[in-house]
Amino acid sequence: MLLRLITYLALVQSAAALSCNLNSTEPVVANVSSVHDSTEPRQVLLSNNVQSAAPGTPGLLQMHSANNFALLAQLSQWPTPSEQVATINAEPFVIDTNHDGIADAVYVVDINGQLWFIPLNATSFGEPEWVADLSVTEAVFDQPLQMVQTLSPDHNGILRKVSMLLVIGKKADGDIILALKHSKGSAEPVMLSQLTDRTAITADEVRYGISESLWTQIQQGNGWFVNLQQRITAVPQVYAGVVYVTAANGSAVQADCSLADEAASQLYAMHLHHAGLIYAQRHWDISSETSGSLALISNSEGELELSLQAEGQVQPLLSELLAITDECADCVSTLSADQYPQRIRLATFQTEQGAH
């Protein structure tokens, strides 16, 4: 048992040493309901262990007033046998399920891969709901969470609105990215065994598309995961049903997420619902040594373009973008700016309406 613990701690230290930190140093801003009769929402700040200056201690989530930083609520007791979870270093993700401008809940994950959904009130946190247990991966989960609201086929193939969470774990041999479905009120937490391993794609899938049996398996499960065997260098983004990720060999990634001189970097593009092909390849080389954020912009010709933005500089990564459609499991169409007049919403991408 001691040897296993030592081995696990070594993996944690190795993973932490070979990756960059994609989290913001600032608390997450959220609009919540006013405590008075005013219709104007009130701004609060949500802090994890890092922003609360309590690194390495049991999991902590705090809510402060954005006006005077007064502590409004604190979540340190969790519905677990020990009433504790591991430290929370990953940036939380706030959601507004009905798009009324008021935050309804927040997702958090501790470093061991325990994922939680926590309702938000005007001055307090609701009862945490256990979403997933990813600890069997033995990865370190301390990178930002991402989430899109989308339509996803259920066990019967009927499209239903779900939250699709993107979670990053750091392992000794590279990062693992997991996409899992969540609906409020789920009876049991999602386990890794309920996610489909999509690390490798067969030659038949490249040639003919995802098989009906595999697509059915993924629909009946709770999502998918991919072992990249590389380090993710920018927060993944989802545009029109496509997950975009930049990654590089761990030895080339610097602490600030930039790359060593002449190091190779790759761009991944994966189907949101099954991690399959969107373009001719699922990943390809890009020339980028700087750190930055993935963003969707309109170029000089008015066309949408995926770019890497850093310190006022914009590096184009991909034009002629594609979008998934609901005609079939692999069907895609050209993504044009005319299809998405609300490009700001698309770029921030808290909602993935129409990504069937």
URURDA-V986749 format. One line per field, one symbol per residue. burial: I if it has 16 or more other ideal C-beta (glycine too) atoms within 10 Angstrom, else O. A space follows every 10 residues. Layout:
burial->???
//
This chain:
burial->OOOOOOOOOO IIOIIOOIII IIIOOOIIOI IIIOOOOOOO IIOIIIIIII IIOIOOOIII IIIIOOOOOO OIIOIOOIOO OOOOIIIIII IIIIIIOOOO OIIIIIIIII IIIIIIIIOI OIOOIOOIII IIIIIOIIII IIIIIIIIII IIIOOOOOOO OIIIIIIIII IIOIIIIIII IIOOOOOOII OIOOIIOIOO IOOOIOOOOI OOOIIOOIIO IIIIIIIIOI IIIIIIIIII IIIIIIIIII OIIOOOIIIO OOOOIIIIII IIIIIIIIOO OIIOOIOIII IIOIIIOOOO OOOIIIIIOI OOOOOOIIOO IIIIOOOOII OIOOIOIOOI OOOOOIIOIO IIOOII
//
